[in-house]
Amino acid sequence: MALTKVKGSGVEGITNLSNATFLSVDASEVATLLTTAVINSEGGAVTTNIAQGLAKAWMDLNGSGTIALRDSNNIASVTDNTTGDYTASYTSAMSNANYSALNSCGVSSVITASVRQHTIAAGSYRLEMNETGGSASDSTFVHLGIHGDLA
Protein backbone atom coordinates (compact mmCIF):
# COMPACT_ATOMS: atom_id res chain seq x y z
CA MET A 1 0.00 0.00 0.00
CA ALA A 2 1.52 3.32 -1.01
CA LEU A 3 0.36 6.89 -0.71
CA THR A 4 1.68 8.72 -3.72
CA LYS A 5 -0.17 12.02 -3.94
CA VAL A 6 -2.44 14.25 -1.88
CA LYS A 7 -4.10 17.27 -3.45
CA GLY A 8 -7.11 19.51 -2.88
CA SER A 9 -9.52 17.14 -4.63
CA GLY A 10 -8.52 14.13 -2.53
CA VAL A 11 -6.00 11.35 -2.16
CA GLU A 12 -4.71 9.60 -5.25
CA GLY A 13 -2.56 6.54 -5.78
CA ILE A 14 -3.56 4.34 -2.85
CA THR A 15 -3.68 0.65 -3.58
CA ASN A 16 -5.65 -1.35 -1.03
CA LEU A 17 -5.22 -5.03 -1.84
CA SER A 18 -6.92 -6.27 1.32
CA ASN A 19 -9.91 -3.94 0.86
CA ALA A 20 -9.58 -2.84 4.50
CA THR A 21 -10.02 0.66 5.86
CA PHE A 22 -6.94 1.68 7.82
CA LEU A 23 -7.50 5.43 7.60
CA SER A 24 -10.60 7.57 7.28
CA VAL A 25 -10.95 11.34 7.11
CA ASP A 26 -14.30 13.02 7.72
CA ALA A 27 -15.65 16.27 6.25
CA SER A 28 -14.10 18.33 9.07
CA GLU A 29 -10.70 16.79 8.23
CA VAL A 30 -10.45 14.62 11.37
CA ALA A 31 -8.32 11.56 10.58
CA THR A 32 -9.07 8.22 12.24
CA LEU A 33 -6.64 5.28 12.24
CA LEU A 34 -7.46 1.70 13.13
CA THR A 35 -6.53 0.79 16.72
CA THR A 36 -4.14 -1.75 15.19
CA ALA A 37 -2.21 0.93 13.26
CA VAL A 38 1.55 0.64 13.68
CA ILE A 39 4.58 2.77 12.88
CA ASN A 40 8.24 1.90 12.59
CA SER A 41 10.34 2.49 15.69
CA GLU A 42 12.85 5.32 15.74
CA GLY A 43 15.61 2.88 14.83
CA GLY A 44 13.41 1.12 12.28
CA ALA A 45 13.96 -2.37 13.72
CA VAL A 46 10.49 -2.92 15.20
CA THR A 47 6.99 -1.51 14.93
CA THR A 48 5.01 0.29 17.64
CA ASN A 49 1.22 0.17 18.00
CA ILE A 50 0.10 3.81 17.85
CA ALA A 51 -3.01 3.46 20.05
CA GLN A 52 -1.26 1.43 22.77
CA GLY A 53 1.86 3.57 22.81
CA LEU A 54 0.29 6.95 23.57
CA ALA A 55 -0.32 8.47 26.99
CA LYS A 56 -4.08 8.52 27.54
CA ALA A 57 -3.90 11.34 30.12
CA TRP A 58 -1.23 13.53 31.70
CA MET A 59 -0.94 16.66 33.83
CA ASP A 60 1.52 19.24 35.10
CA LEU A 61 -0.02 20.68 38.28
CA ASN A 62 1.02 23.44 40.65
CA GLY A 63 -0.18 21.80 43.86
CA SER A 64 1.03 24.52 46.21
CA GLY A 65 -1.43 27.14 47.50
CA THR A 66 -4.35 27.47 45.12
CA ILE A 67 -3.85 24.49 42.81
CA ALA A 68 -3.64 25.16 39.09
CA LEU A 69 -3.07 22.98 36.05
CA ARG A 70 -0.12 24.32 34.06
CA ASP A 71 -0.92 21.96 31.20
CA SER A 72 -2.77 18.68 30.71
CA ASN A 73 -4.41 16.24 28.34
CA ASN A 74 -7.63 14.34 29.14
CA ILE A 75 -7.79 15.85 32.65
CA ALA A 76 -11.23 17.37 33.32
CA SER A 77 -10.44 18.69 36.79
CA VAL A 78 -8.21 18.28 39.83
CA THR A 79 -9.58 18.26 43.37
CA ASP A 80 -7.45 19.41 46.32
CA ASN A 81 -8.63 16.90 48.95
CA THR A 82 -6.30 18.11 51.72
CA THR A 83 -2.60 18.96 52.14
CA GLY A 84 -0.63 17.13 49.45
CA ASP A 85 -3.64 15.01 48.43
CA TYR A 86 -5.07 15.47 44.92
CA THR A 87 -7.60 13.67 42.71
CA ALA A 88 -7.32 14.04 38.92
CA SER A 89 -10.58 13.27 37.09
CA TYR A 90 -10.41 12.25 33.43
CA THR A 91 -12.41 13.84 30.62
CA SER A 92 -12.64 10.39 28.96
CA ALA A 93 -12.51 7.48 31.42
CA MET A 94 -10.23 4.49 31.18
CA SER A 95 -11.86 1.11 30.39
CA ASN A 96 -11.12 -0.11 33.94
CA ALA A 97 -8.76 0.53 36.87
CA ASN A 98 -6.04 -1.74 35.45
CA TYR A 99 -3.74 0.86 33.91
CA SER A 100 -0.30 2.28 34.54
CA ALA A 101 0.16 5.60 36.33
CA LEU A 102 3.52 7.35 36.38
CA ASN A 103 3.86 10.24 38.77
CA SER A 104 6.41 12.50 40.35
CA CYS A 105 6.49 15.59 42.50
CA GLY A 106 8.90 18.24 43.63
CA VAL A 107 9.10 21.47 45.52
CA SER A 108 11.11 24.61 45.00
CA SER A 109 12.76 24.40 48.43
CA VAL A 110 15.17 21.89 49.98
CA ILE A 111 12.31 19.61 51.03
CA THR A 112 12.38 16.29 49.22
CA ALA A 113 9.05 14.67 48.57
CA SER A 114 7.65 11.38 47.37
CA VAL A 115 4.38 10.34 45.76
CA ARG A 116 2.10 7.63 47.07
CA GLN A 117 -0.71 6.22 44.96
CA HIS A 118 -3.87 6.50 46.98
CA THR A 119 -6.84 5.40 44.84
CA ILE A 120 -6.95 4.28 41.22
CA ALA A 121 -10.31 4.18 39.40
CA ALA A 122 -11.50 4.13 35.78
CA GLY A 123 -12.52 7.79 35.94
CA SER A 124 -9.90 9.26 38.26
CA TYR A 125 -6.56 8.89 40.01
CA ARG A 126 -5.85 10.05 43.57
CA LEU A 127 -2.29 10.62 44.75
CA GLU A 128 -0.58 11.98 47.88
CA MET A 129 2.69 13.88 48.27
CA ASN A 130 4.81 13.22 51.35
CA GLU A 131 7.93 14.93 52.66
CA THR A 132 10.88 12.83 53.76
CA GLY A 133 9.71 11.53 57.11
CA GLY A 134 6.17 10.82 55.90
CA SER A 135 4.18 13.99 56.62
CA ALA A 136 1.84 15.27 53.91
CA SER A 137 3.17 18.15 51.82
CA ASP A 138 1.84 20.37 49.04
CA SER A 139 4.14 20.18 46.04
CA THR A 140 4.92 22.93 43.56
CA PHE A 141 5.34 20.38 40.78
CA VAL A 142 2.97 17.41 40.53
CA HIS A 143 3.22 15.29 37.37
CA LEU A 144 0.98 12.40 36.33
CA GLY A 145 1.04 10.24 33.19
CA ILE A 146 -1.59 7.57 32.46
CA HIS A 147 -1.09 4.65 30.04
CA GLY A 148 -3.73 2.00 29.30
CA ASP A 149 -6.99 1.55 27.42
CA LEU A 150 -9.67 4.24 27.20
CA ALA A 151 -13.27 3.12 27.64
N, C-alpha and C positions, 0 to 999 in steps of 0.2 A: 504494500500500500504506500503510495507516494503522493504527497501534496506538491503540486508543481506550480500553481499560480493562484493568487487571490486578487480579485479586482472588484470594483464597485458593484458589478452585476452578480457577483457570487464567487464560489470556489470552482475552479476548473482542474481537471487532471487527476482526480482521485479515482483509484481503482479499488473496488471493494469486492474481493473474490469470495469472501465468506458471507456477503450480504448482511453483515452485522453493523449496527449503529454504535460507533465508539465515541462519536462527538456530535452534539447537536447545538445549534445556535438559534435562539428565538428572535422574534421581531425587534426586541429591545436590545439585541446583541449580547445577551447573556449566554455564555458557552457552558455546556454541561458535558462532562466526561463520564464514562462508565466508572463504577467503583473499582473495577479491575484494571484501570488504566495504569500503565507503568512507564517509567522513564529510565534512561541509562544513568548509572551512578556517575559521580564526578570523575572517577578514574576510568569509567567505561567498562569495567569488568563484570558488573552485575546490574540488575534492574531493581528499582525501588517502586513499590506500590504507592501511587500519589495519595489516595484517600487515607491509607493507613499511616503514612509517614508524616502527615501534617499535625501540628498542634491544634486541638479542637477548641481550646480556650487558653487565654493567658492574661496576666495583669501585672502592672507596675503601680503599686499603691504607696502613697505617703500615709503611713499609719500612725503618725505622731500628731497630736492635737486634733484638729478637725480633719478626719480622714478624707483623702481625695485621690481618685484614680488619675495617675499621670497619663496612662495609655492602657488600652486593653483590647481584647477581641473576644466576643461571645460572653462578656461579663455584663449582666443586666444591672447589678447593683452590688454594693458591699455594705454589710452591716457591721457596726462597731459594737460587739456584744459587751465587752468590758475591757479593761487594760490589756493590751496585747492579744486580744481575742477577736478574730474577724471571720465573717462568713461571706464568701463570694457566691452569688447566685448566677446561674447561667441563663443567657437569653434562649439558647436551644439546649435542652437537657441531653445528657448522655443516655445511652440505651439501658444502663444499669450502673451499679456502684462499683463494678469491677474494672477500674481504669487506673492509669498511672498518673500520679500527681508529683510534680517536681516543684519544690519551693525553697526559698532562701530569704533571709532577712538581714538587715544591718542597720546600724545607727551611726550618726555623725559624730559620736563621742568615743571615748575609749572603752565603753561598755561592749562586751561581746555578747551576742545573742544566738539562740538556736530556735528552730521551728519544730513544733510538735503537731502532728496531724491529730485533729480532734474528732471530727465527724466527716465521713465521706458518703455522699448520697448522689443519686442520678441527677438531681437538679441543683446541687450546691456542694461546696467544700468549705469546711470550717477548720481553721488553723490557729495555733497559739504561739506567740513569741515569748521566749524566756531568756532572762539574763543568765550569765554564768552563776550558778548557785541555785537556780530554779525559780526565782520569783518572776512573775509576769512583767512584761515590759512592752511599751509601745515602741514600734520600730519606724524609723524614717523611711526605710526601703523594705517593702514587702513584695516578693516576686512569686508568682504561681504560674505553672505551665501544666496543662492537662492534655494527656494523650489517651485515646481509646476510641470507642465507637459512639457517634451521636445517635440519638433515638430516631 
